[in-house]
Amino acid sequence: MMHNRTFAKSLRFLLNRKIGSVEVWFAFSEILALFTIYTMHIVPFLNDYVTLFGSSKSIVQINAESAYGIRRVSFLYPTYEEWKKINRNCIKIEIKNHKETIMKQISILSLILLLLLLPISILMAEINLVWVRSGIVLESETKYSFETNVRIEVGQDDNLKAVNSIKLDDKRILVQSTWQAGKAYVIRVGENTITATSPLKPQPYLIRTIALDGLLSLLENLRQPAKPTAIAFGSSMENLKMAIATDRGHIAILSAITGETIWKTRISEGYVRQITFCADDSLLYVGEQATDGFVYCYELASDPPKLRWKYRTADEIETSTPNDPDSVYAWVSYPGQSCMKSLPNGDLLVSGVHSWTSEEKAEKRSILYRFDSQTGQVKWKYPSEGPIEKIYRWFDVSEDGKTLALLTDDSGNGNGMLSVFDVDTGTEKWSTEIEPLTPYFKGVTFWRGVSISPNGKFINVTTDDGRAFIFDVDKSEPIWKEELASPLKVSGVPIIATTGTIGSTDSYALFVTGDSYIPYHLQKGAERPSTMHPNGMTLFAFSWRGEKKWQWKLENMPQGLRIDEKSRYAVLGVSKRSKNPMESLHGVSVFDLNVEGNGLSKYLFTYRTEGQLPYDTLAISADGMVIAIVEMPISLPDDTLLGKNQVHLLY
């Protein structure tokens, strides 16, 4: 039977042809013959007839009338019985003219192909791929370095598209490309090509760690080392900035990707409670808890940044002197800011709070401000006549900056209160009182238990007694309420789980419960419960109508929750200050809120640290792609230290 085919088709035919019990050697000899013939068509002077013989049986005939290509290839395959009669030693290639020259050309071509393919193979073997949420990180494991403007294309099969990339350093580059789980991808870096299959879920990837001991002078006072207290990202992803501050007044701004220090200063000996950028990153706001309770505004466009304005909150909420100014907890008695948020137009909202003891009497002062970003003038304050004698615990603002939800309590005396404000005017729209959970509590307290959905339609609230609430932003009666982690009696002893870590998206009301404990005033001998509250250490997600959608059990106590501006990623820190190594599970867990399904489906990964995570010292970039967490060393019983004073920057 006669066949006419091009080389490529013929090669595929030979590789796929079933030849029964004939040894692979025969197929290899055919492929070798074809390769020899295919090579000949590029030799300019070849214009003679070439015949390949297998014994006396013609296998392949070529008519090489043109110097630029093979005009016709004819195959005549012997039968299986004929194959068995062939003497393997007599297969030969007979080329009637220029045999030696042609073989030299073949050798040269083979060497060129080897030299071209070998470096590519070595290069591809030296590059490691890490599939992250924001794309693919390429790591060079040897001396190969990535060029700054290297062209990178990513796709499936032959459908490749050019993508942007971020050079992390000479050995690492982030390819910014979305990918689907379990798919085969082609990545072309310059002239080199890599093929790989994506995993089911992304991996955590450490961009870098930034040591804080020298940067923020943490160890200048060895008796009372400074500690990181606040961290925040800017909004611009093109040159992502990160600000970090301490309880000794240190402030630093760094490049989140390179780790380069852009600027650092020290405002005072005060405890920096709050730090945030304005919407366009042109200003940095800093709130201190110190004698004066200043709010600072730094102009970042100047080089170096300069102070634009500052405001002394102690003029309204008063000042005080702690009983023991040298105590590590002295800052608690100073005036400061419980919460601070920047609005879309750059203005600043601040809740000024002061709680102290004077002549054995508990004193409290709170006031809510809106500051003009450019001048520092107070646009409004609430109450307008002066501070109230209660505590403004926490507030949240809708994405458009129009609606504010505020929690107020009297430190466990009487009812708590939820209030909703018009941010433009500073007027209260409505408020509702939350009564104590009797018989266990005589008063209501909050922690950071209020969040408003980005679209400004709903509010979720938790009380310190373990209750959870959902409100319509226009109504003072709750849509839903539940005793999520309220006291349960175990062997006659009431146990409760901490609440206060809370968040929201347009789809979910998120509640986080923590460690179990016996309320102090209900302790009867035992200080710690013999068992855990069944709803403790859990992340709950409810619809805004109160339907539980999913939940996730935590490994350790929650240390803060962050959600990106697109409401896709939730980042939850877990840690515990303990000298027991068995309790030293520290890290940050990441969830993709857009994935359908239960908590396991939404859970992506947990990144672990050796040291502990201080409360609320984590941040996520506006687009959700970069995460920052602060680590501090923890001392074990044998006085060894686990961990370091550093920031981990992750994809």
Stockholm file with secondary structure:
# STOCKHOLM 1.0

chainA/1-651         MMHNRTFAKSLRFLLNRKIGSVEVWFAFSEILALFTIYTMHIVPFLNDYVTLFGSSKSIVQINAESAYGIRRVSFLYPTYEEWKKINRNCIKIEIKNHKETIMKQISILSLILLLLLLPISILMAEINLVWVRSGIVLESETKYSFETNVRIEVGQDDNLKAVNSIKLDDKRILVQSTWQAGKAYVIRVGENTITATSPLKPQPYLIRTIALDGLLSLLENLRQPAKPTAIAFGSSMENLKMAIATDRGHIAILSAITGETIWKTRISEGYVRQITFCADDSLLYVGEQATDGFVYCYELASDPPKLRWKYRTADEIETSTPNDPDSVYAWVSYPGQSCMKSLPNGDLLVSGVHSWTSEEKAEKRSILYRFDSQTGQVKWKYPSEGPIEKIYRWFDVSEDGKTLALLTDDSGNGNGMLSVFDVDTGTEKWSTEIEPLTPYFKGVTFWRGVSISPNGKFINVTTDDGRAFIFDVDKSEPIWKEELASPLKVSGVPIIATTGTIGSTDSYALFVTGDSYIPYHLQKGAERPSTMHPNGMTLFAFSWRGEKKWQWKLENMPQGLRIDEKSRYAVLGVSKRSKNPMESLHGVSVFDLNVEGNGLSKYLFTYRTEGQLPYDTLAISADGMVIAIVEMPISLPDDTLLGKNQVHLLY
#=GR chainA/1-651 SS CEEECCHHHHHHHHHHCCCTTSCHHHHHHHHHHHHHHHHHTTCTTCCSEEEEEETTEEEEEEECCBTTBCCEEEEECCCHHHHHHCCGGGCEEEESSCHHHHHHHHHHHHHHHHHHHHHHHHHHHHEEEEEETTEEEEEECSSCCCCTTCCEEEEETTEEEECEEEEEETTEEEEECCCCTTCEEEEEETTEEEEEECCSSCCCCEEEEEECTTTTTTTSSSSSCCCEEEEEECSCSTTCEEEEEETTSEEEEEETTTCCEEEEEECCSSEEEEEEECTTSSEEEEEEESSSCEEEEEESSSSSCEEEEEEETHHHHCCCCCSSTTSTTGGGGSCEEEEEEECTTSCEEEEEEEEEEETTEEEEEEEEEEECTTTCCEEEEESTTCCBSSEEEEEEECTTSCEEEEEEECTTSBCEEEEEEETTTTEEEEEEEECCCTTTCSBCCCSSCEEECTTSSEEEEECTTSCEEEEETTCSSEEEEECSSCCEEETTEEEEECCCEEEECSSCEEEECCCEECCGGGCSSCSSCSSCCTTSSEEEEECTTSCEEEEEECSSCEEEEEECTTSCEEEEEECCCCSCGGGCCEEEEEEETTSCSSHHHHEEEEEEESSBCCTTCEEECTTSCCEEEEEBCEECTTSCEESCSEEEEEC
#=GC SS_cons         CEEECCHHHHHHHHHHCCCTTSCHHHHHHHHHHHHHHHHHTTCTTCCSEEEEEETTEEEEEEECCBTTBCCEEEEECCCHHHHHHCCGGGCEEEESSCHHHHHHHHHHHHHHHHHHHHHHHHHHHHEEEEEETTEEEEEECSSCCCCTTCCEEEEETTEEEECEEEEEETTEEEEECCCCTTCEEEEEETTEEEEEECCSSCCCCEEEEEECTTTTTTTSSSSSCCCEEEEEECSCSTTCEEEEEETTSEEEEEETTTCCEEEEEECCSSEEEEEEECTTSSEEEEEEESSSCEEEEEESSSSSCEEEEEEETHHHHCCCCCSSTTSTTGGGGSCEEEEEEECTTSCEEEEEEEEEEETTEEEEEEEEEEECTTTCCEEEEESTTCCBSSEEEEEEECTTSCEEEEEEECTTSBCEEEEEEETTTTEEEEEEEECCCTTTCSBCCCSSCEEECTTSSEEEEECTTSCEEEEETTCSSEEEEECSSCCEEETTEEEEECCCEEEECSSCEEEECCCEECCGGGCSSCSSCSSCCTTSSEEEEECTTSCEEEEEECSSCEEEEEECTTSCEEEEEECCCCSCGGGCCEEEEEEETTSCSSHHHHEEEEEEESSBCCTTCEEECTTSCCEEEEEBCEECTTSCEESCSEEEEEC
//
